[in-house]
Amino acid sequence: PTTPPSLSSTIHSLLSGGIQRKPKIAKGTRDYLPDQMMIRDEAFQIIRRVFKSHGAVEIDTPVFELKDTLTGKYGEDSKLIYDLADQGGEVLALRYDLTVPFARFLALNAV
């Protein structure tokens, strides 16, 4: 079997580094440049200060949850669940908002 000339040319370009693919960022996400991060950080500091002045405290939850925790609320067919492979044998999913992790935190910590 012979390779068509256009395909051969493309393969040669790919292997020699001649075709460059421009990196893209995932839909719905963005990068923050240093000057933007300074503004963002200052805004979050103000928000934290106001919340703490009213007695609030901070918590931090993982960016992923057990898939059973997420599907128990929204169902298997939800397009909001992003599955992750875990080498430890647990089925995990990426969180899509803070509602479920916060509810799980409250339940686990009897808050």
N, CA, C and O of each residue as an XYZ file, in Angstrom:
444
protein
N       0.834     -1.194      0.000
C       0.000      0.000      0.000
C       0.876      1.254      0.000
O       1.801      1.388      0.801
N       0.568      2.140     -0.894
C       1.314      3.394     -0.974
C       0.527      4.499     -0.279
O      -0.704      4.506     -0.279
N       1.263      5.420      0.305
C       0.665      6.551      0.995
C       0.501      7.692      0.007
O       1.439      8.022     -0.719
N      -0.691      8.305     -0.030
C      -0.897      9.439     -0.933
C       0.111     10.543     -0.641
O       0.499     10.732      0.512
N       0.544     11.278     -1.668
C       1.559     12.327     -1.483
C       1.192     13.370     -0.427
O       2.054     13.793      0.343
N      -0.075     13.790     -0.379
C      -0.458     14.816      0.591
C      -0.345     14.286      2.018
O       0.060     15.021      2.919
N      -0.699     13.012      2.233
C      -0.595     12.411      3.554
C       0.870     12.235      3.929
O       1.251     12.484      5.073
N       1.680     11.815      2.991
C       3.122     11.664      3.241
C       3.732     12.994      3.646
O       4.554     13.052      4.561
N       3.338     14.055      2.975
C       3.850     15.388      3.277
C       3.431     15.821      4.680
O       4.230     16.388      5.426
N       2.183     15.553      5.031
C       1.676     15.908      6.357
C       2.404     15.124      7.440
O       2.801     15.687      8.460
N       2.579     13.822      7.219
C       3.288     12.982      8.186
C       4.721     13.476      8.360
O       5.214     13.568      9.485
N       5.382     13.790      7.266
C       6.749     14.295      7.323
C       6.806     15.598      8.115
O       7.706     15.787      8.933
N       5.848     16.502      7.875
C       5.819     17.782      8.590
C       5.601     17.579     10.089
O       6.225     18.247     10.913
N       4.705     16.647     10.431
C       4.440     16.369     11.843
C       5.673     15.811     12.539
O       6.024     16.242     13.638
N       6.325     14.856     11.897
C       7.494     14.217     12.494
C       8.697     15.147     12.578
O       9.534     14.996     13.468
N       8.793     16.092     11.678
C       9.939     17.000     11.686
C       9.674     18.272     12.499
O      10.538     19.145     12.586
N       8.496     18.375     13.086
C       8.175     19.555     13.876
C       7.713     20.719     13.025
O       7.629     21.845     13.516
N       7.409     20.473     11.755
C       7.027     21.540     10.843
C       5.631     22.070     11.061
O       5.349     23.218     10.719
N       4.745     21.259     11.626
C       3.374     21.713     11.893
C       3.264     21.943     13.394
O       3.478     21.023     14.184
N       2.937     23.150     13.783
C       2.809     23.506     15.189
C       1.327     23.609     15.541
O       0.550     24.212     14.802
N       0.946     23.028     16.652
C      -0.429     23.123     17.126
C      -0.482     24.171     18.229
O       0.254     24.084     19.212
N      -1.348     25.151     18.066
C      -1.482     26.210     19.053
C      -2.256     25.678     20.258
O      -3.347     25.131     20.098
N      -1.703     25.833     21.461
C      -2.426     25.365     22.651
C      -3.711     26.159     22.861
O      -3.782     27.344     22.534
N      -4.726     25.491     23.410
C      -5.998     26.139     23.706
C      -6.316     25.935     25.179
O      -5.767     25.046     25.831
N      -7.194     26.757     25.681
C      -7.648     26.630     27.065
C      -9.061     26.054     27.044
O      -9.824     26.300     26.109
N      -9.403     25.295     28.066
C     -10.715     24.649     28.132
C     -11.832     25.687     28.174
O     -11.685     26.752     28.773
N     -12.938     25.364     27.534
C     -14.109     26.241     27.493
C     -14.589     26.542     28.914
O     -14.697     25.646     29.752
N     -14.869     27.798     29.160
C     -15.372     28.208     30.461
C     -14.290     28.484     31.487
O     -14.594     28.773     32.644
N     -13.022     28.398     31.077
C     -11.926     28.674     31.996
C     -11.093     29.828     31.470
O     -11.264     30.265     30.332
N     -10.193     30.317     32.307
C      -9.315     31.402     31.883
C      -8.059     31.387     32.729
O      -8.039     30.831     33.827
N      -7.029     31.995     32.213
C      -5.806     32.214     32.963
C      -5.847     33.639     33.500
O      -6.403     34.538     32.868
N      -5.256     33.832     34.664
C      -5.163     35.171     35.243
C      -3.703     35.603     35.215
O      -2.834     34.912     35.746
N      -3.442     36.736     34.601
C      -2.096     37.297     34.550
C      -1.761     37.940     35.890
O      -2.666     38.216     36.679
N      -0.467     38.187     36.169
C      -0.093     38.736     37.475
C      -0.854     39.998     37.882
O      -1.272     40.107     39.035
N      -1.044     40.951     36.972
C      -1.775     42.168     37.350
C      -3.242     41.866     37.651
O      -3.842     42.511     38.511
N      -3.816     40.901     36.956
C      -5.198     40.496     37.230
C      -5.280     39.755     38.567
O      -6.257     39.903     39.302
N      -4.257     38.960     38.879
C      -4.245     38.223     40.142
C      -4.149     39.168     41.340
O      -4.741     38.903     42.386
N      -3.409     40.266     41.191
C      -3.315     41.234     42.290
C      -4.688     41.809     42.600
O      -5.066     41.920     43.766
N      -5.440     42.178     41.561
C      -6.793     42.726     41.739
C      -7.713     41.660     42.331
O      -8.478     41.932     43.257
N      -7.631     40.452     41.791
C      -8.470     39.342     42.248
C      -8.173     39.018     43.715
O      -9.092     38.825     44.512
N      -6.887     38.960     44.064
C      -6.490     38.659     45.427
C      -6.985     39.728     46.391
O      -7.463     39.412     47.480
N      -6.872     41.001     45.991
C      -7.356     42.090     46.832
C      -8.870     41.994     47.048
O      -9.361     42.220     48.154
N      -9.599     41.659     45.988
C     -11.059     41.508     46.106
C     -11.401     40.375     47.076
O     -12.293     40.523     47.912
N     -10.694     39.240     46.969
C     -10.955     38.122     47.872
C     -10.585     38.465     49.315
O     -11.254     38.017     50.245
N      -9.537     39.247     49.508
C      -9.161     39.675     50.867
C     -10.253     40.540     51.488
O     -10.562     40.407     52.672
N     -10.835     41.424     50.682
C     -11.933     42.265     51.167
C     -13.134     41.401     51.540
O     -13.741     41.586     52.595
N     -13.467     40.461     50.667
C     -14.605     39.561     50.925
C     -14.360     38.767     52.205
O     -15.250     38.668     53.050
N     -13.154     38.198     52.357
C     -12.828     37.431     53.568
C     -12.952     38.307     54.825
O     -13.515     37.886     55.836
N     -12.424     39.516     54.742
C     -12.463     40.425     55.892
C     -13.913     40.726     56.311
O     -14.234     40.720     57.499
N     -14.771     40.987     55.338
C     -16.178     41.282     55.639
C     -16.858     40.058     56.245
O     -17.566     40.174     57.245
N     -16.648     38.892     55.650
C     -17.268     37.672     56.182
C     -16.772     37.383     57.596
O     -17.564     37.048     58.477
N     -15.454     37.513     57.818
C     -14.895     37.243     59.152
C     -15.411     38.235     60.181
O     -15.577     37.886     61.349
N     -15.668     39.474     59.758
C     -16.208     40.467     60.699
C     -17.612     40.090     61.160
O     -18.094     40.600     62.171
N     -18.264     39.202     60.425
C     -19.597     38.711     60.795
C     -19.538     37.306     61.385
O     -20.564     36.640     61.524
N     -18.310     36.853     61.735
C     -18.169     35.570     62.415
C     -17.941     34.364     61.513
O     -17.892     33.233     61.998
N     -17.804     34.582     60.228
C     -17.590     33.456     59.320
C     -16.173     32.906     59.464
O     -15.248     33.626     59.837
N     -16.023     31.628     59.165
C     -14.708     30.982     59.128
C     -14.567     30.291     57.781
O     -15.562     29.973     57.130
N     -13.323     30.059     57.367
C     -13.069     29.428     56.066
C     -12.940     27.923     56.186
O     -12.468     27.400     57.196
N     -13.368     27.239     55.138
C     -13.085     25.818     54.961
C     -12.573     25.654     53.533
O     -12.729     26.548     52.700
N     -11.970     24.521     53.265
C     -11.526     24.210     51.913
C     -11.854     22.755     51.658
O     -11.535     21.898     52.482
N     -12.484     22.459     50.539
C     -12.845     21.085     50.196
C     -12.083     20.675     48.941
O     -11.655     21.538     48.175
N     -11.907     19.373     48.716
C     -11.184     18.902     47.529
C     -11.890     19.322     46.241
O     -13.093     19.583     46.237
N     -11.129     19.383     45.152
C     -11.716     19.732     43.860
C     -12.438     18.548     43.242
O     -13.081     18.690     42.202
N     -12.339     17.371     43.873
C     -13.068     16.198     43.389
C     -13.779     15.549     44.571
O     -13.422     15.763     45.729
N     -14.794     14.751     44.248
C     -15.581     14.044     45.255
C     -15.728     12.598     44.821
O     -15.478     12.265     43.662
N     -16.135     11.733     45.751
C     -16.515     10.380     45.360
C     -17.697     10.507     44.407
O     -18.613     11.296     44.641
N     -17.671      9.736     43.343
C     -18.731      9.860     42.345
C     -20.095      9.560     42.960
O     -21.089     10.188     42.597
N     -20.148      8.605     43.889
C     -21.421      8.275     44.546
C     -22.022      9.489     45.258
O     -23.242      9.652     45.291
N     -21.176     10.328     45.820
C     -21.660     11.531     46.502
C     -22.338     12.474     45.514
O     -23.390     13.042     45.808
N     -21.734     12.634     44.348
C     -22.295     13.545     43.347
C     -23.506     12.961     42.648
O     -24.497     13.662     42.444
N     -23.445     11.688     42.278
C     -24.563     11.098     41.535
C     -25.760     10.854     42.437
O     -26.886     10.750     41.950
N     -25.541     10.762     43.728
C     -26.663     10.596     44.642
C     -27.598     11.781     44.602
O     -28.797     11.632     44.835
N     -27.064     12.970     44.307
C     -27.889     14.175     44.262
C     -28.428     14.463     42.867
O     -29.580     14.875     42.726
N     -27.615     14.253     41.836
C     -27.989     14.698     40.508
C     -28.306     13.587     39.522
O     -28.835     13.872     38.447
N     -28.007     12.337     39.840
C     -28.323     11.235     38.935
C     -27.209     10.958     37.945
O     -26.434     11.850     37.600
N     -27.134      9.717     37.491
C     -26.069      9.245     36.596
C     -25.970     10.010     35.291
O     -24.869     10.210     34.778
N     -27.096     10.442     34.743
C     -27.069     11.042     33.407
C     -26.701     12.529     33.419
O     -26.750     13.184     32.378
N     -26.340     13.055     34.562
C     -26.035     14.476     34.634
C     -24.804     14.822     33.818
O     -23.782     14.140     33.896
N     -24.906     15.882     33.037
C     -23.772     16.346     32.246
C     -22.828     17.201     33.076
O     -21.817     17.688     32.570
N     -23.157     17.383     34.351
C     -22.322     18.183     35.229
C     -21.227     17.365     35.906
O     -20.383     17.920     36.610
N     -21.234     16.054     35.699
C     -20.266     15.159     36.345
C     -19.107     14.909     35.390
O     -19.315     14.548     34.232
N     -17.886     15.102     35.879
C     -16.683     14.836     35.095
C     -15.922     13.702     35.768
O     -15.304     13.900     36.813
N     -15.966     12.507     35.168
C     -15.334     11.335     35.759
C     -13.814     11.433     35.744
O     -13.214     11.965     34.810
N     -13.205     10.900     36.814
C     -11.754     10.825     36.926
C     -11.369      9.370     37.188
O     -12.081      8.653     37.890
N     -10.257      8.943     36.631
C      -9.744      7.608     36.910
C      -8.856      7.696     38.148
O      -8.007      8.582     38.248
N      -9.055      6.777     39.087
C      -8.258      6.754     40.308
C      -7.539      5.426     40.393
O      -8.170      4.371     40.332
N      -6.228      5.468     40.534
C      -5.445      4.240     40.595
C      -5.667      3.484     41.889
O      -5.311      2.309     41.984
N      -6.244      4.126     42.880
C      -6.502      3.476     44.163
C      -7.790      2.674     44.191
O      -8.091      2.034     45.199
N      -8.555      2.694     43.116
C      -9.770      1.895     43.045
C     -11.058      2.637     43.339
O     -12.140      2.082     43.146
N     -10.975      3.874     43.801
C     -12.198      4.628     44.051
C     -12.641      5.313     42.772
O     -11.814      5.719     41.956
N     -13.948      5.440     42.599
C     -14.491      6.150     41.449
C     -14.730      7.587     41.886
O     -15.553      7.855     42.761
N     -13.992      8.514     41.259
C     -14.057      9.918     41.632
C     -14.649     10.743     40.513
O     -14.709     10.289     39.371
N     -15.086     11.947     40.825
C     -15.607     12.861     39.818
C     -15.220     14.269     40.216
O     -15.144     14.600     41.400
N     -14.979     15.086     39.219
C     -14.611     16.476     39.443
C     -15.842     17.259     39.868
O     -16.916     17.111     39.286
N     -15.678     18.090     40.882
C     -16.822     18.885     41.338
C     -17.084     20.005     40.339
O     -16.166     20.464     39.659
N     -18.322     20.438     40.250
C     -18.718     21.465     39.301
C     -19.184     22.723     39.998
O     -19.285     23.775     39.368
N     -19.466     22.639     41.264
C     -19.766     23.799     42.088
C     -19.497     23.409     43.531
O     -19.041     22.296     43.790
N     -19.760     24.271     44.443
C     -19.427     23.992     45.840
C     -20.596     23.472     46.668
O     -20.428     23.215     47.860
N     -21.764     23.311     46.077
C     -22.944     22.908     46.836
C     -22.790     21.522     47.448
O     -22.960     21.352     48.656
N     -22.471     20.538     46.628
C     -22.368     19.167     47.124
C     -21.187     19.013     48.086
O     -21.363     18.423     49.151
N     -19.987     19.520     47.758
C     -18.898     19.384     48.730
C     -19.209     20.061     50.073
O     -18.830     19.553     51.128
N     -19.891     21.193     50.029
C     -20.239     21.881     51.262
C     -21.236     21.057     52.075
O     -21.086     20.934     53.290
N     -22.243     20.497     51.424
C     -23.227     19.658     52.111
C     -22.554     18.420     52.697
O     -22.867     18.016     53.817
N     -21.632     17.814     51.948
C     -20.896     16.648     52.440
C     -20.052     17.027     53.652
O     -20.004     16.287     54.635
N     -19.383     18.186     53.583
C     -18.564     18.666     54.701
C     -19.426     18.833     55.958
O     -19.038     18.399     57.043
N     -20.589     19.461     55.807
C     -21.480     19.668     56.953
C     -21.927     18.333     57.546
O     -21.960     18.169     58.765
N     -22.270     17.383     56.680
C     -22.724     16.072     57.175
C     -21.610     15.318     57.895
O     -21.837     14.728     58.951
N     -20.400     15.340     57.319
C     -19.286     14.611     57.926
C     -18.803     15.239     59.229
O     -18.289     14.540     60.102
N     -18.964     16.530     59.362
C     -18.445     17.233     60.519
C     -19.524     17.649     61.510
O     -19.259     18.421     62.431
N     -20.725     17.146     61.326
C     -21.847     17.427     62.231
C     -21.977     18.907     62.540
O     -22.142     19.305     63.694
N     -21.902     19.711     61.499
C     -22.013     21.175     61.661
C     -23.468     21.577     61.525
O     -23.794     22.760     61.626
